[in-house]
């Protein structure tokens, strides 16, 4: 798109800029950036800890997989036995997501958590790139992976959705309300992309309904019962009724000004309950802005400051013009 550097192009450019000044370690005859080695080491250490603290369930002060347990425990015969999302083992998503995970859910709990954590780590790696993995872990990524929620997968679906809109079906069949990001296509009149997203979602529902019709008839009531529940102490204390309008305004503005990064941010704001781990969705802004290294982050930050200064200057000029053009009060 005009004026927008693709992640691949940005990554190649940043490799040239950073290859000469970043510290490296020689491994197997190759010079690997130190920040990449540290990132991989942190991922491995986190994965070991997550698997270790997953079992026995609830025995430690900080058990891993608090959210992932909600996907492993339900049965296809009665998926909504526990569906109040304030419960510790609640499953409120569509039957389709449970069906998708069924092969993985056949594993014992600790093995399931090991595979699931690896999937989430791969999703974060995709969003951050190897040089920013440590940033991803610090910016709520570790919290998200430790709990085993799906926000990182939602973030990946949003990024991929610009090229393959069908990936939005994952968002619509799990968290639902972050689907506000589809306003991007509507505002820009990209009707084909919007139709693909809707069609893919409908196709998944049709196939899933054939296999689990009773669960699909129950799911709308599950959603209705959870309306108005904003979360617990582990959630950002901003009501959904405030966050949703803000998300709508942000994505409309982003669509009109060609700012893709507004889509994952608006999706984050529109989460049904904004758990702190949900802030990790904003990692999707990295590939959309073309930031694949610390050098890239600094470049993006500098560009953002420059654009903000231009906007402020334009607003001031507009204000001064209105003041000058305002007619003087009559004195007669």
Kinemage of the C-alpha trace (Angstrom):
@kinemage 1
@onewidth
@group {chain A} dominant
@subgroup {mainchain}
@vectorlist {calphas} color= white
{ca unk a 1} P 0.000 0.000 0.000
{ca unk a 2} L 1.204 3.550 -0.684
{ca unk a 3} L 3.437 4.961 2.006
{ca unk a 4} L 3.555 1.696 3.979
{ca unk a 5} L 6.677 -0.455 4.232
{ca unk a 6} L 5.952 -4.174 4.380
{ca unk a 7} L 7.393 -6.165 7.315
{ca unk a 8} L 9.673 -8.101 4.936
{ca unk a 9} L 11.054 -4.938 3.329
{ca unk a 10} L 11.467 -3.274 6.714
{ca unk a 11} L 13.196 -6.348 8.108
{ca unk a 12} L 15.695 -6.414 5.226
{ca unk a 13} L 16.397 -2.698 5.653
{ca unk a 14} L 16.914 -3.035 9.384
{ca unk a 15} L 19.251 -6.011 8.928
{ca unk a 16} L 21.519 -3.792 6.847
{ca unk a 17} L 21.337 -0.997 9.405
{ca unk a 18} L 22.019 -3.151 12.456
{ca unk a 19} L 24.371 -5.823 11.127
{ca unk a 20} L 27.371 -3.526 11.476
{ca unk a 21} L 26.828 -2.337 15.043
{ca unk a 22} L 25.032 -5.048 17.023
{ca unk a 23} L 26.929 -7.414 19.280
{ca unk a 24} L 27.099 -11.021 18.105
{ca unk a 25} L 28.166 -14.437 19.367
{ca unk a 26} L 29.719 -17.050 17.123
{ca unk a 27} L 27.641 -20.246 17.193
{ca unk a 28} L 28.346 -23.080 14.802
{ca unk a 29} L 30.410 -20.865 12.565
{ca unk a 30} L 27.687 -18.197 12.363
{ca unk a 31} L 27.556 -14.826 14.059
{ca unk a 32} L 24.239 -14.619 15.929
{ca unk a 33} L 23.102 -11.354 17.562
{ca unk a 34} L 23.407 -11.462 21.342
{ca unk a 35} L 19.845 -10.189 21.734
{ca unk a 36} L 18.592 -13.178 19.729
{ca unk a 37} L 20.547 -15.655 21.863
{ca unk a 38} L 19.191 -14.076 25.042
{ca unk a 39} L 15.667 -14.160 23.615
{ca unk a 40} L 15.858 -17.850 22.761
{ca unk a 41} L 17.344 -18.641 26.179
{ca unk a 42} L 14.504 -16.719 27.857
{ca unk a 43} L 11.919 -18.626 25.821
{ca unk a 44} L 13.432 -21.991 26.736
{ca unk a 45} L 13.605 -21.079 30.434
{ca unk a 46} L 10.013 -19.823 30.366
{ca unk a 47} L 8.803 -22.987 28.605
{ca unk a 48} L 10.485 -25.250 31.175
{ca unk a 49} L 8.960 -23.263 34.026
{ca unk a 50} L 5.505 -23.285 32.449
{ca unk a 51} L 5.549 -27.060 32.001
{ca unk a 52} L 6.940 -27.615 35.495
{ca unk a 53} L 4.336 -25.472 37.252
{ca unk a 54} L 1.432 -26.875 35.228
{ca unk a 55} L 1.231 -30.068 37.271
{ca unk a 56} L -0.069 -30.795 39.797
{ca unk a 57} L -2.855 -28.397 38.923
{ca unk a 58} L -3.293 -25.573 41.409
{ca unk a 59} L -0.662 -26.880 43.813
{ca unk a 60} L 1.799 -23.989 43.452
{ca unk a 61} L 1.332 -20.345 44.363
{ca unk a 62} L 1.648 -19.380 40.690
{ca unk a 63} L 0.290 -22.265 38.576
{ca unk a 64} L 0.685 -22.021 34.827
{ca unk a 65} L -2.118 -22.614 32.348
{ca unk a 66} L -4.911 -20.929 34.309
{ca unk a 67} L -6.643 -20.041 31.044
{ca unk a 68} L -5.447 -22.990 28.991
{ca unk a 69} L -7.106 -25.322 31.486
{ca unk a 70} L -10.425 -23.898 30.276
{ca unk a 71} L -9.764 -25.312 26.791
{ca unk a 72} L -8.371 -28.669 27.893
{ca unk a 73} L -11.043 -29.586 30.455
{ca unk a 74} L -14.444 -29.292 28.638
{ca unk a 75} L -15.945 -32.197 26.775
{ca unk a 76} L -17.528 -32.089 23.334
{ca unk a 77} L -20.632 -33.688 24.785
{ca unk a 78} L -21.155 -30.846 27.306
{ca unk a 79} L -18.773 -27.971 26.464
{ca unk a 80} L -20.637 -25.333 28.469
{ca unk a 81} L -20.938 -27.126 31.794
{ca unk a 82} L -18.755 -24.298 33.118
{ca unk a 83} L -19.289 -21.186 31.016
{ca unk a 84} L -19.324 -18.205 33.387
{ca unk a 85} L -16.028 -16.578 32.402
{ca unk a 86} L -15.428 -15.424 35.986
{ca unk a 87} L -15.144 -19.095 36.947
{ca unk a 88} L -11.645 -20.534 37.020
{ca unk a 89} L -12.385 -23.214 34.415
{ca unk a 90} L -14.974 -21.444 32.271
{ca unk a 91} L -15.259 -22.096 28.536
{ca unk a 92} L -17.265 -19.322 26.777
{ca unk a 93} L -15.943 -19.637 23.189
{ca unk a 94} L -17.681 -21.212 20.211
{ca unk a 95} L -17.889 -24.988 19.750
{ca unk a 96} L -15.661 -24.602 16.676
{ca unk a 97} L -12.618 -23.604 18.745
{ca unk a 98} L -13.037 -26.628 21.004
{ca unk a 99} L -13.306 -28.884 17.960
{ca unk a 100} L -10.164 -27.345 16.488
{ca unk a 101} L -8.226 -28.174 19.641
{ca unk a 102} L -9.649 -31.689 20.046
{ca unk a 103} L -6.555 -33.586 18.768
{ca unk a 104} L -4.364 -31.571 21.131
{ca unk a 105} L -6.791 -31.980 24.026
{ca unk a 106} L -6.291 -35.747 23.893
{ca unk a 107} L -2.876 -35.223 25.488
{ca unk a 108} L -2.390 -35.419 29.262
{ca unk a 109} L -2.665 -31.986 30.885
{ca unk a 110} L 1.056 -31.319 31.371
{ca unk a 111} L 1.887 -32.409 27.820
{ca unk a 112} L -0.980 -30.291 26.500
{ca unk a 113} L 0.392 -27.260 28.336
{ca unk a 114} L 3.856 -27.863 26.921
{ca unk a 115} L 2.602 -27.954 23.340
{ca unk a 116} L 0.199 -25.064 23.893
{ca unk a 117} L 2.933 -22.862 25.385
{ca unk a 118} L 5.163 -23.646 22.404
{ca unk a 119} L 2.365 -22.596 20.020
{ca unk a 120} L 1.902 -19.299 21.851
{ca unk a 121} L 5.643 -18.702 21.859
{ca unk a 122} L 5.749 -19.293 18.106
{ca unk a 123} L 2.946 -16.755 17.706
{ca unk a 124} L 4.884 -14.192 19.736
{ca unk a 125} L 8.059 -14.901 17.750
{ca unk a 126} L 6.114 -14.190 14.552
{ca unk a 127} L 4.914 -10.852 15.934
{ca unk a 128} L 8.199 -9.638 17.410
{ca unk a 129} L 10.805 -11.219 15.201
{ca unk a 130} L 13.909 -12.777 16.785
{ca unk a 131} L 15.472 -9.458 17.837
{ca unk a 132} L 12.472 -8.250 19.855
{ca unk a 133} L 11.532 -11.478 21.627
{ca unk a 134} L 12.690 -10.104 24.966
{ca unk a 135} L 10.485 -7.050 24.464
{ca unk a 136} L 7.545 -9.341 23.688
{ca unk a 137} L 8.076 -11.329 26.886
{ca unk a 138} L 8.315 -8.190 29.014
{ca unk a 139} L 5.359 -6.515 27.317
{ca unk a 140} L 2.824 -8.936 28.806
{ca unk a 141} L 3.873 -11.773 26.485
{ca unk a 142} L 5.203 -13.933 29.305
{ca unk a 143} L 2.088 -13.253 31.357
{ca unk a 144} L -0.083 -14.257 28.407
{ca unk a 145} L 1.860 -17.420 27.625
{ca unk a 146} L 2.038 -18.408 31.293
{ca unk a 147} L -1.729 -18.219 31.579
{ca unk a 148} L -2.260 -19.830 28.193
{ca unk a 149} L -4.881 -17.420 26.837
{ca unk a 150} L -5.329 -16.834 23.110
{ca unk a 151} L -4.667 -13.100 22.670
{ca unk a 152} L -1.352 -13.735 20.902
{ca unk a 153} L -3.179 -15.957 18.413
{ca unk a 154} L -5.773 -13.222 17.960
{ca unk a 155} L -2.930 -10.789 17.252
{ca unk a 156} L -1.475 -13.112 14.605
{ca unk a 157} L -4.908 -13.538 13.002
{ca unk a 158} L -5.261 -9.751 12.765
{ca unk a 159} L -1.861 -9.304 11.131
{ca unk a 160} L -2.493 -12.107 8.656
{ca unk a 161} L -6.001 -10.785 8.077
{ca unk a 162} L -4.725 -7.897 5.963
{ca unk a 163} L -3.541 -10.428 3.403
{ca unk a 164} L -5.871 -13.341 4.152
{ca unk a 165} L -9.134 -11.931 5.606
{ca unk a 166} L -10.395 -15.445 6.344
{ca unk a 167} L -8.193 -15.498 9.460
{ca unk a 168} L -10.660 -13.077 11.070
{ca unk a 169} L -12.932 -16.090 11.588
{ca unk a 170} L -10.654 -17.101 14.464
{ca unk a 171} L -11.324 -13.765 16.165
{ca unk a 172} L -15.076 -13.873 15.565
{ca unk a 173} L -15.441 -17.426 16.864
{ca unk a 174} L -13.501 -16.850 20.079
{ca unk a 175} L -13.297 -13.332 21.539
{ca unk a 176} L -15.942 -11.929 19.096
{ca unk a 177} L -15.897 -8.230 20.062
{ca unk a 178} L -12.342 -7.586 18.774
{ca unk a 179} L -13.980 -8.196 15.411
{ca unk a 180} L -14.590 -4.439 15.529
{ca unk a 181} L -11.343 -4.354 13.573
{ca unk a 182} L -13.323 -5.443 10.494
{ca unk a 183} L -14.522 -1.851 10.297
{ca unk a 184} L -11.181 -1.272 8.594
{ca unk a 185} L -12.491 -3.028 5.473
{ca unk a 186} L -15.920 -1.386 5.681
{ca unk a 187} L -14.582 2.169 6.010
{ca unk a 188} L -12.144 1.618 3.142
{ca unk a 189} L -14.866 -0.058 1.071
{ca unk a 190} L -12.803 -3.210 0.695
{ca unk a 191} L -15.954 -5.248 0.336
{ca unk a 192} L -14.242 -8.318 -1.084
{ca unk a 193} L -12.052 -8.685 2.004
{ca unk a 194} L -15.045 -8.152 4.280
{ca unk a 195} L -17.029 -10.763 2.348
{ca unk a 196} L -14.185 -13.276 2.608
{ca unk a 197} L -13.985 -12.792 6.378
{ca unk a 198} L -17.748 -13.221 6.752
{ca unk a 199} L -17.888 -16.153 4.332
{ca unk a 200} L -15.052 -18.030 6.007
{ca unk a 201} L -16.711 -17.576 9.402
{ca unk a 202} L -20.044 -18.792 8.051
{ca unk a 203} L -18.394 -21.834 6.476
{ca unk a 204} L -16.707 -22.806 9.761
{ca unk a 205} L -19.994 -22.396 11.617
{ca unk a 206} L -21.838 -24.559 9.080
{ca unk a 207} L -19.379 -27.441 9.328
{ca unk a 208} L -19.129 -27.188 13.100
{ca unk a 209} L -22.921 -27.007 13.512
{ca unk a 210} L -23.379 -30.280 11.677
{ca unk a 211} L -21.114 -31.978 14.217
{ca unk a 212} L -22.347 -30.190 17.375
{ca unk a 213} L -25.819 -28.707 16.786
{ca unk a 214} L -26.851 -28.694 20.452
{ca unk a 215} L -23.725 -26.797 21.504
{ca unk a 216} L -24.337 -24.165 18.828
{ca unk a 217} L -27.880 -23.668 20.050
{ca unk a 218} L -26.528 -23.192 23.584
{ca unk a 219} L -23.704 -20.803 22.768
{ca unk a 220} L -25.848 -17.655 22.187
{ca unk a 221} L -27.313 -18.048 25.667
{ca unk a 222} L -23.819 -18.473 27.100
{ca unk a 223} L -22.826 -15.172 25.514
{ca unk a 224} L -25.949 -13.447 26.794
{ca unk a 225} L -25.300 -14.697 30.336
{ca unk a 226} L -21.771 -13.254 30.269
{ca unk a 227} L -22.767 -9.797 29.058
{ca unk a 228} L -21.803 -7.091 31.546
{ca unk a 229} L -19.104 -9.111 33.309
{ca unk a 230} L -16.009 -6.953 33.035
{ca unk a 231} L -13.495 -9.151 34.789
{ca unk a 232} L -11.767 -9.324 38.166
{ca unk a 233} L -8.740 -7.683 39.804
{ca unk a 234} L -6.663 -9.228 36.985
{ca unk a 235} L -8.350 -6.989 34.400
{ca unk a 236} L -7.778 -3.347 33.484
{ca unk a 237} L -10.554 -1.475 35.350
{ca unk a 238} L -12.066 0.276 32.327
{ca unk a 239} L -15.650 -0.809 31.528
{ca unk a 240} L -16.411 -2.378 28.164
{ca unk a 241} L -19.027 0.334 27.542
{ca unk a 242} L -16.211 2.897 27.482
{ca unk a 243} L -13.620 0.832 25.659
{ca unk a 244} L -15.831 -0.265 22.747
{ca unk a 245} L -16.733 3.243 21.473
{ca unk a 246} L -13.073 4.217 21.764
{ca unk a 247} L -12.131 1.157 19.713
{ca unk a 248} L -14.662 2.062 17.013
{ca unk a 249} L -13.413 5.650 16.751
{ca unk a 250} L -9.783 4.517 16.639
{ca unk a 251} L -10.192 1.953 13.867
{ca unk a 252} L -12.304 4.341 11.752
{ca unk a 253} L -9.634 7.015 12.088
{ca unk a 254} L -6.932 4.464 11.269
{ca unk a 255} L -8.774 3.260 8.170
{ca unk a 256} L -9.197 6.810 6.885
{ca unk a 257} L -5.552 7.704 7.493
{ca unk a 258} L -4.015 4.384 6.395
{ca unk a 259} L -2.695 3.419 9.827
{ca unk a 260} L -2.878 -0.360 10.102
{ca unk a 261} L -1.495 -0.391 13.639
{ca unk a 262} L -4.828 0.991 14.873
{ca unk a 263} L -6.571 -2.314 14.086
{ca unk a 264} L -4.864 -4.486 16.761
{ca unk a 265} L -5.023 -1.617 19.253
{ca unk a 266} L -8.764 -1.234 18.688
{ca unk a 267} L -9.185 -5.014 18.939
{ca unk a 268} L -7.367 -4.945 22.273
{ca unk a 269} L -9.637 -2.164 23.542
{ca unk a 270} L -12.694 -4.143 22.446
{ca unk a 271} L -11.842 -7.333 24.363
{ca unk a 272} L -14.847 -8.487 26.403
{ca unk a 273} L -12.693 -8.290 29.532
{ca unk a 274} L -9.351 -6.540 29.232
{ca unk a 275} L -7.140 -8.873 31.230
{ca unk a 276} L -3.620 -7.514 31.586
{ca unk a 277} L -2.315 -10.304 29.390
{ca unk a 278} L -4.661 -9.050 26.685
{ca unk a 279} L -2.438 -6.000 26.265
{ca unk a 280} L -0.078 -8.350 24.411
{ca unk a 281} L -2.327 -7.968 21.346
{ca unk a 282} L -0.529 -4.675 20.788
{ca unk a 283} L 2.565 -6.680 19.799
{ca unk a 284} L 0.781 -6.983 16.452
{ca unk a 285} L 1.675 -3.342 15.835
{ca unk a 286} L 5.345 -4.336 15.409
{ca unk a 287} L 5.031 -6.160 12.064
{ca unk a 288} L 2.419 -3.678 10.859
{ca unk a 289} L 4.812 -0.786 11.535
{ca unk a 290} L 7.788 -2.674 10.165
{ca unk a 291} L 9.631 -2.666 13.485
{ca unk a 292} L 11.705 -5.849 13.616
{ca unk a 293} L 14.641 -4.646 15.749
{ca unk a 294} L 15.515 -2.055 18.372
{ca unk a 295} L 16.779 0.156 15.565
{ca unk a 296} L 13.437 -0.221 13.855
{ca unk a 297} L 11.613 0.667 17.056
{ca unk a 298} L 13.611 3.854 17.414
{ca unk a 299} L 12.891 4.731 13.794
{ca unk a 300} L 9.162 4.161 14.284
{ca unk a 301} L 9.180 6.221 17.487
{ca unk a 302} L 10.975 9.083 15.739
{ca unk a 303} L 8.502 8.956 12.868
{ca unk a 304} L 5.616 8.973 15.325
{ca unk a 305} L 6.976 12.019 17.137
{ca unk a 306} L 7.429 13.801 13.820
{ca unk a 307} L 3.868 13.038 12.713
{ca unk a 308} L 2.509 14.147 16.083
{ca unk a 309} L 4.419 17.437 15.853
{ca unk a 310} L 2.987 18.031 12.386
{ca unk a 311} L -0.557 17.337 13.598
{ca unk a 312} L -0.146 19.688 16.577
{ca unk a 313} L 1.276 22.426 14.363
{ca unk a 314} L -1.603 22.038 11.910
{ca unk a 315} L -4.135 22.224 14.747
{ca unk a 316} L -2.513 25.395 16.072
{ca unk a 317} L -2.555 27.029 12.655
{ca unk a 318} L -6.223 26.130 12.270
{ca unk a 319} L -6.969 27.594 15.701
{ca unk a 320} L -5.150 30.837 14.914
{ca unk a 321} L -6.980 31.156 11.590
{ca unk a 322} L -10.351 30.759 13.289
{ca unk a 323} L -9.351 33.419 15.837
{ca unk a 324} L -8.320 35.872 13.107
{ca unk a 325} L -11.435 35.242 11.024
{ca unk a 326} L -13.775 35.644 13.999
{ca unk a 327} L -15.688 38.943 13.579
{ca unk a 328} L -15.100 41.682 16.160
{ca unk a 329} L -18.025 42.400 18.494
{ca unk a 330} L -20.150 45.404 17.620
{ca unk a 331} L -19.759 48.429 19.905
{ca unk a 332} L -22.725 50.552 18.708
